[in-house]
Amino acid sequence: MKRRGSHLAVYSAATMPSHRYSISTLHRPTRFRRLFRRGAVPAMIPENRATLIPDGGEFFLTLINEINRTEKLLLLEFYIIRGDEAGALFAEALAAAVRRGVRVLLLYDYIGSFDTPGEYFRRIRQSGVLCHPFNPPAFRRGLGWLDQRDHRKMAVMDGSRALVGGVNIGNEYSGHGSRGKWRDAGVIIVGPAVTKLCRLFQETWEHDGDEFPAESLLRGELPGQGDAEIGIIGGTPHHLRSAIRRTFRLAIAGASGRVRVMTPYFLPGPRLIRSLLRASRRGVQVRIILPAVSDVPLVKLLSRAYYHPLLANGIEIYERQHQVLHAKVMLVDDHWSVFGSANLDHRSFLRNYELGAIIDSPDFGGQVGEMFDHDLGESRRITLNEHQRRGWIVRLLEFAFSPIARFL
């Protein structure tokens, strides 16, 4: 169905081909590198080690343990830092690091952490942490500042190892307290790719004109640690074209066997939808896991407006049950992973400061594949028939709110 002015107007139904490409029909590394080079994505950095952290609670414990064993420098950047039990443990670990001589730099997003008491951050500063809010109110610039947020989540320890993912600092992400445990994930990276993360942090720190005070503590060339090639993508609102969206589209274009996606907020827009449809039409199996219960119900409502063209073209959509899904992962051909803070929505593509790690490693891909299989077992498949039976009130709401989808 086409409607003038609707985001559905760019899609068309197609008959699925009777054959499937074998993974062996294309040499994945060569194909991916050619596509990524053409798309101006930063170079892949070899000889890293990547280890999946498949649970938000485990990610939080790993973060605290890594903070506790840091010797010289901590760089921390989170969209949300709450003043709850998890936030208290985090603050205590930072204060202990400062007492043993570690230089600690902490960035948090002003809007993302808006409901965290100011006293929480004052205590962190009093403990000796260099703590800055990202993009605080600047009404002299109009309201543009409000729409540019630092959505990254990362921690870099001693310039040599890093934690990256979708996990913020709060009870719901870490499994502490009474807010309930969300479904999240992360990755720990060790090796030369960490240097790129340090530079991204430095650029964000200097966003408001603050001098980066730890240049001398950053290491130079890091030794190789493993067989994973990693590319780091730092999406910002200043890009003329979305680096994050381009990364997802190139990864999908390079697929020859299957694409698996897990994301909490799915408002991808026509370009990414076309990429998924092209992959499906050339025989790639595409599976998408979305939340059954969302912390932002309006996004869930608008996400379902994208279901029809995907389901009609053989793409499988599942909704994760039992927990609020917050993990953001893409796995291509069990080999290439895209991991980080970005959702598949306009805000992550065009308005936020985001972070993505492209990880080329069969071993890591195997870890991520096992995680997907587990989550698939906790999910319910949505059929085209079921989707078409949704009530007229739901359809009316989808249509009424569709103009604001690009702002969510």
C-alpha positions as CSV (number, residue, x, y, z in Angstrom):
1,M,0.0,0.0,0.0
2,K,1.3,3.5,-0.9
3,R,0.3,6.8,0.7
4,R,1.5,10.1,-0.6
5,G,3.7,11.8,2.1
6,S,4.0,8.6,4.2
7,H,7.2,6.9,4.9
8,L,5.6,3.7,3.5
9,A,5.4,5.2,0.0
10,V,9.0,4.2,-0.8
11,Y,8.4,0.5,-0.2
12,S,7.0,-2.0,-2.7
13,A,6.2,-5.7,-2.3
14,A,8.3,-8.2,-4.1
15,T,8.3,-12.0,-4.5
16,M,11.0,-13.8,-2.6
17,P,13.6,-15.5,-4.9
18,S,13.6,-19.3,-4.9
19,H,17.4,-19.6,-4.3
20,R,19.7,-18.5,-1.5
21,Y,23.2,-17.3,-1.7
22,S,25.7,-19.5,0.1
23,I,28.0,-17.8,2.5
24,S,30.9,-19.3,0.6
25,T,29.8,-17.6,-2.7
26,L,31.4,-14.3,-1.6
27,H,34.7,-13.8,0.2
28,R,33.4,-11.8,3.2
29,P,36.5,-9.8,4.2
30,T,37.2,-8.7,0.6
31,R,33.6,-7.8,0.0
32,F,33.2,-5.9,3.2
33,R,36.4,-4.0,2.9
34,R,35.5,-2.9,-0.6
35,L,32.1,-1.8,0.5
36,F,33.4,0.0,3.6
37,R,36.2,1.7,1.6
38,R,33.6,3.0,-0.9
39,G,31.4,4.2,1.9
40,A,34.3,6.2,3.6
41,V,34.0,4.2,6.8
42,P,37.2,4.4,8.9
43,A,39.8,1.7,8.4
44,M,39.6,-1.6,10.3
45,I,42.3,-1.9,13.0
46,P,43.8,-5.4,13.3
47,E,45.1,-7.5,16.2
48,N,42.4,-6.7,18.9
49,R,40.7,-9.0,21.3
50,A,36.9,-8.7,21.7
51,T,34.8,-10.5,24.3
52,L,31.1,-10.4,24.5
53,I,29.4,-9.4,27.8
54,P,25.9,-10.8,27.1
55,D,24.1,-9.3,30.2
56,G,23.7,-5.8,31.6
57,G,24.3,-7.0,35.2
58,E,27.5,-8.7,34.1
59,F,28.5,-5.6,32.2
60,F,28.1,-3.4,35.3
61,L,30.1,-5.8,37.5
62,T,32.9,-5.9,34.8
63,L,32.9,-2.1,34.7
64,I,33.3,-1.9,38.5
65,N,36.1,-4.5,38.4
66,E,37.9,-2.7,35.6
67,I,37.7,0.6,37.4
68,N,39.1,-1.1,40.5
69,R,42.2,-2.4,38.7
70,T,42.9,0.8,36.7
71,E,46.3,2.2,37.4
72,K,46.7,5.6,35.7
73,L,43.7,6.9,33.6
74,L,40.0,6.4,33.4
75,L,37.8,7.9,30.6
76,L,34.1,7.5,31.2
77,E,31.2,8.6,29.0
78,F,27.6,7.7,29.7
79,Y,24.2,9.1,28.5
80,I,22.5,8.4,31.8
81,I,24.0,8.2,35.3
82,R,21.4,7.8,38.1
83,G,21.8,8.5,41.8
84,D,20.4,5.1,42.8
85,E,22.1,2.0,44.2
86,A,24.1,1.3,41.0
87,G,25.0,5.0,40.7
88,A,26.3,4.9,44.4
89,L,28.5,1.8,43.7
90,F,29.8,3.6,40.6
91,A,30.6,6.8,42.5
92,E,32.4,4.8,45.3
93,A,34.6,3.0,42.7
94,L,35.6,6.3,41.1
95,A,36.4,7.9,44.5
96,A,38.6,4.9,45.4
97,A,40.4,5.2,42.0
98,V,41.2,8.8,42.7
99,R,42.5,8.0,46.1
100,R,45.0,5.5,44.7
101,G,46.3,8.1,42.2
102,V,44.2,7.4,39.0
103,R,43.2,10.4,36.9
104,V,39.4,10.1,36.3
105,L,37.5,12.0,33.7
106,L,33.7,11.6,33.5
107,L,31.3,12.9,30.9
108,Y,27.5,12.6,31.3
109,D,24.7,14.0,29.2
110,Y,22.9,16.9,30.8
111,I,19.5,16.0,29.5
112,G,19.9,12.2,29.8
113,S,20.8,12.7,33.5
114,F,18.4,15.5,34.1
115,D,16.5,13.8,37.0
116,T,19.7,12.8,38.8
117,P,20.1,15.1,41.9
118,G,22.8,17.7,41.5
119,E,24.2,16.7,44.8
120,Y,25.2,13.4,43.3
121,F,27.5,15.0,40.8
122,R,28.8,17.5,43.4
123,R,30.0,14.6,45.6
124,I,31.7,13.0,42.6
125,R,33.5,16.3,41.9
126,Q,34.5,16.7,45.6
127,S,36.0,13.2,45.5
128,G,38.5,14.5,42.9
129,V,36.8,13.3,39.7
130,L,36.9,15.7,36.7
131,C,33.2,15.5,36.0
132,H,31.5,17.5,33.1
133,P,28.0,17.6,31.8
134,F,27.7,17.4,28.0
135,N,25.9,20.3,26.3
136,P,24.3,22.0,29.3
137,P,21.7,24.7,28.6
138,A,22.9,27.5,26.2
139,F,19.8,29.4,25.3
140,R,21.8,32.1,23.5
141,R,22.1,29.4,20.7
142,G,18.4,28.9,20.6
143,L,16.9,25.5,21.3
144,G,19.3,23.6,19.0
145,W,21.4,22.5,22.0
146,L,18.5,20.6,23.4
147,D,18.4,18.3,20.4
148,Q,22.1,17.3,20.4
149,R,22.8,14.7,23.0
150,D,25.7,12.5,23.9
151,H,24.2,9.1,23.7
152,R,27.5,7.2,23.9
153,K,28.3,4.6,26.6
154,M,31.9,3.7,27.1
155,A,34.7,3.3,29.6
156,V,38.4,3.3,28.7
157,M,40.9,2.0,31.2
158,D,44.6,3.0,31.1
159,G,44.2,3.7,27.3
160,S,44.6,0.0,26.6
161,R,41.2,-1.6,27.2
162,A,37.6,-0.4,26.8
163,L,34.0,-1.3,27.6
164,V,31.4,-0.4,24.9
165,G,27.7,-1.1,24.6
166,G,24.2,0.1,25.4
167,V,24.4,0.0,29.2
168,N,23.9,3.2,31.2
169,I,24.6,3.6,34.9
170,G,21.4,2.8,36.7
171,N,19.5,0.0,38.5
172,E,17.4,-1.0,35.5
173,Y,20.5,-1.6,33.4
174,S,22.6,-3.3,36.0
175,G,19.9,-5.5,37.7
176,H,20.1,-3.7,41.0
177,G,17.3,-2.3,43.1
178,S,13.6,-2.4,42.4
179,R,13.4,-0.9,38.9
180,G,13.5,-4.3,37.2
181,K,16.3,-5.9,35.1
182,W,16.5,-4.8,31.4
183,R,17.9,-6.9,28.6
184,D,21.3,-5.3,27.7
185,A,24.7,-6.3,26.4
186,G,28.2,-4.9,25.9
187,V,31.7,-5.8,24.7
188,I,35.2,-5.5,26.2
189,I,37.9,-4.5,23.6
190,V,41.7,-4.9,24.3
191,G,44.2,-3.7,21.7
192,P,45.1,-0.9,19.2
193,A,41.5,0.0,18.5
194,V,41.2,1.5,22.0
195,T,43.4,4.4,20.9
196,K,40.6,5.5,18.5
197,L,38.1,5.5,21.5
198,C,40.5,7.7,23.5
199,R,40.6,10.2,20.7
200,L,36.8,10.2,20.4
201,F,36.5,10.9,24.1
202,Q,39.0,13.7,23.8
203,E,37.0,15.3,21.0
204,T,33.8,15.1,23.0
205,W,35.5,16.5,26.1
206,E,36.6,19.5,24.1
207,H,33.1,20.1,22.7
208,D,32.4,23.0,25.0
209,G,35.9,24.4,24.9
210,D,37.4,22.5,27.8
211,E,41.0,21.5,27.6
212,F,41.7,17.8,27.7
213,P,43.9,17.3,30.8
214,A,45.2,13.8,30.2
215,E,47.0,13.9,26.9
216,S,50.3,12.8,28.4
217,L,48.7,9.7,29.9
218,L,47.4,8.3,26.7
219,R,49.5,5.6,25.3
220,G,50.9,5.6,21.8
221,E,51.0,2.4,19.6
222,L,49.4,-0.5,21.5
223,P,50.6,-4.1,21.0
224,G,48.4,-6.6,19.2
225,Q,46.2,-8.7,21.5
226,G,44.1,-11.0,19.3
227,D,42.6,-11.7,15.8
228,A,39.7,-9.3,15.8
229,E,39.8,-6.4,13.3
230,I,37.8,-3.5,14.7
231,G,36.6,-0.2,13.2
232,I,35.3,2.6,15.4
233,I,32.5,4.8,14.2
234,G,31.8,8.1,16.0
235,G,28.5,9.5,14.8
236,T,27.8,13.2,15.4
237,P,25.2,15.7,14.3
238,H,27.8,17.5,12.3
239,H,28.2,14.8,9.7
240,L,26.6,15.7,6.3
241,R,25.7,12.1,6.0
242,S,25.0,9.8,8.9
243,A,28.1,7.7,9.6
244,I,26.1,5.4,11.9
245,R,23.3,4.8,9.3
246,R,25.9,4.3,6.5
247,T,27.7,1.7,8.7
248,F,24.5,-0.3,9.2
249,R,23.6,-0.1,5.5
250,L,27.0,-1.2,4.3
251,A,27.0,-4.1,6.7
252,I,23.6,-5.2,5.4
253,A,24.8,-4.7,1.8
254,G,27.8,-7.0,2.5
255,A,25.7,-9.9,3.8
256,S,25.6,-13.1,1.8
257,G,24.0,-15.5,4.2
258,R,22.1,-13.9,7.1
259,V,21.6,-10.7,9.0
260,R,20.4,-10.6,12.6
261,V,19.4,-7.4,14.4
262,M,18.5,-6.6,18.0
263,T,17.4,-3.1,18.8
264,P,15.1,-1.4,21.4
265,Y,14.0,1.5,19.2
266,F,13.1,0.8,15.6
267,L,12.3,3.9,13.5
268,P,14.8,3.2,10.7
269,G,13.5,5.4,7.9
270,P,13.2,4.5,4.2
271,R,16.9,4.1,3.4
272,L,17.6,1.4,5.9
273,I,14.3,-0.3,5.1
274,R,15.3,-0.5,1.5
275,S,18.7,-2.0,2.5
276,L,16.9,-4.7,4.5
277,L,14.5,-5.4,1.6
278,R,17.3,-5.7,-0.9
279,A,19.1,-8.2,1.3
280,S,16.0,-10.3,1.7
281,R,15.3,-10.2,-2.1
282,R,18.8,-11.6,-2.9
283,G,18.2,-14.5,-0.6
284,V,19.7,-13.3,2.7
285,Q,17.8,-14.4,5.8
286,V,17.0,-11.4,7.9
287,R,15.8,-11.7,11.5
288,I,14.9,-8.6,13.7
289,I,14.3,-8.8,17.5
290,L,12.4,-5.9,18.9
291,P,10.9,-5.3,22.4
292,A,7.4,-6.7,23.3
293,V,7.4,-4.1,26.1
294,S,9.1,-0.8,25.6
295,D,10.0,2.0,28.0
296,V,8.8,4.4,25.3
297,P,5.4,3.1,24.2
298,L,5.0,5.7,21.4
299,V,8.2,4.4,19.7
300,K,6.8,0.9,19.9
301,L,3.6,2.1,18.3
302,L,5.4,3.8,15.4
303,S,7.8,0.9,15.0
304,R,4.9,-1.3,14.0
305,A,4.2,0.9,11.0
306,Y,7.3,-0.5,9.5
307,Y,6.3,-4.1,9.9
308,H,4.2,-4.7,6.8
309,P,6.8,-4.2,4.1
310,L,9.3,-6.3,6.0
311,L,7.0,-9.2,6.8
312,A,5.5,-9.1,3.3
313,N,9.0,-9.7,1.9
314,G,10.0,-12.6,4.1
315,I,11.9,-10.7,6.8
316,E,11.3,-12.3,10.2
317,I,10.3,-10.1,13.1
318,Y,10.3,-11.2,16.7
319,E,9.3,-9.4,19.9
320,R,11.4,-10.1,23.0
321,Q,9.3,-11.1,26.0
322,H,9.8,-10.9,29.8
323,Q,12.3,-8.0,29.9
324,V,12.6,-4.5,28.4
325,L,15.0,-5.0,25.5
326,H,17.8,-2.4,25.4
327,A,20.7,-4.2,23.6
328,K,21.8,-2.8,20.2
329,V,23.5,-5.4,18.1
330,M,23.8,-6.4,14.4
331,L,25.4,-9.7,13.3
332,V,26.2,-10.3,9.6
333,D,27.0,-13.8,8.3
334,D,28.1,-14.9,11.8
335,H,31.3,-13.0,11.2
336,W,30.8,-9.3,11.3
337,S,29.2,-7.5,14.3
338,V,28.1,-3.9,14.8
339,F,28.0,-3.1,18.5
340,G,27.5,0.1,20.4
341,S,25.1,2.8,21.6
342,A,23.1,3.5,18.4
343,N,19.5,2.6,17.9
344,L,17.9,2.2,14.5
345,D,16.2,5.5,14.5
346,H,16.6,9.1,13.2
347,R,17.8,10.4,16.5
348,S,20.8,8.0,16.6
349,F,21.5,8.6,12.9
350,L,21.3,12.4,12.8
351,R,21.0,14.1,16.2
352,N,23.0,12.2,18.8
353,Y,26.7,11.7,19.4
354,E,26.9,7.9,19.0
355,L,29.5,5.2,19.1
356,G,29.7,2.0,17.0
357,A,32.3,-0.8,16.9
358,I,32.5,-2.9,13.8
359,I,34.1,-6.2,14.9
360,D,35.4,-8.7,12.3
361,S,36.0,-11.9,14.1
362,P,34.6,-15.4,13.7
363,D,35.2,-16.2,17.4
364,F,33.4,-13.1,18.5
365,G,30.7,-13.6,15.9
366,G,30.1,-17.0,17.4
367,Q,29.6,-15.5,20.8
368,V,27.1,-13.0,19.5
369,G,25.3,-15.8,17.5
370,E,24.8,-17.8,20.7
371,M,23.4,-14.7,22.4
372,F,20.9,-14.2,19.5
373,D,19.8,-17.8,19.6
374,H,19.1,-17.4,23.4
375,D,17.1,-14.2,22.8
376,L,15.2,-15.8,19.9
377,G,14.1,-18.5,22.4
378,E,12.7,-15.7,24.6
379,S,10.9,-14.0,21.7
380,R,7.6,-14.4,19.9
381,R,7.5,-14.3,16.1
382,I,5.1,-11.8,14.6
383,T,3.3,-13.0,11.4
384,L,2.0,-10.8,8.6
385,N,-1.5,-12.2,9.3
386,E,-1.4,-11.2,12.9
387,H,0.0,-7.7,12.0
388,Q,-2.8,-7.1,9.5
389,R,-5.4,-7.9,12.1
390,R,-4.4,-5.0,14.4
391,G,-7.3,-2.8,15.1
392,W,-8.3,0.4,13.3
393,I,-7.6,2.5,16.5
394,V,-3.9,1.3,16.4
395,R,-3.7,2.1,12.6
396,L,-5.2,5.5,13.2
397,L,-2.7,6.3,16.0
398,E,0.2,5.1,13.8
399,F,-0.9,7.4,11.0
400,A,-1.6,10.4,13.4
401,F,1.8,10.2,15.1
402,S,3.9,9.3,12.0
403,P,5.0,12.9,11.3
404,I,6.9,13.1,14.6
405,A,8.7,9.8,14.1
406,R,11.9,11.5,12.9
407,F,12.1,13.5,16.1
408,L,12.0,10.6,18.5
